[in-house]
Amino acid sequence: MARVCQVTGKVPVSGNSVSHSNIKTKRRFLPNLQTKRFFLAEEDKWITLKVSSEGIRTINKNGLFITVKKLRAEGVKI
């Protein structure tokens, strides 16, 4: 599975690693992804999501059911 947050859509971005002598080499900045299980009480089942730490905070703020409903409306299979 790709390194993409299922809630926020965060993906790896590229940039430069800069040495002390100012030599620049390409590198990737990866999102802080966690595989996390959530209990969806409305459907009485566990779901596993690959979410970033910001995605976990979004779920805590808006609620799991509303977030899952919005993801399913966008066509994400959960």
Secondary structure, DSSP 8 states (H G I E B T S, - for coil): --S--TTT----EEEEEE-TT--EEEEEE---EEEEEEEETTTTEEEEEEEEHHHHHHHHHH-HHHHHHHHHHTT---
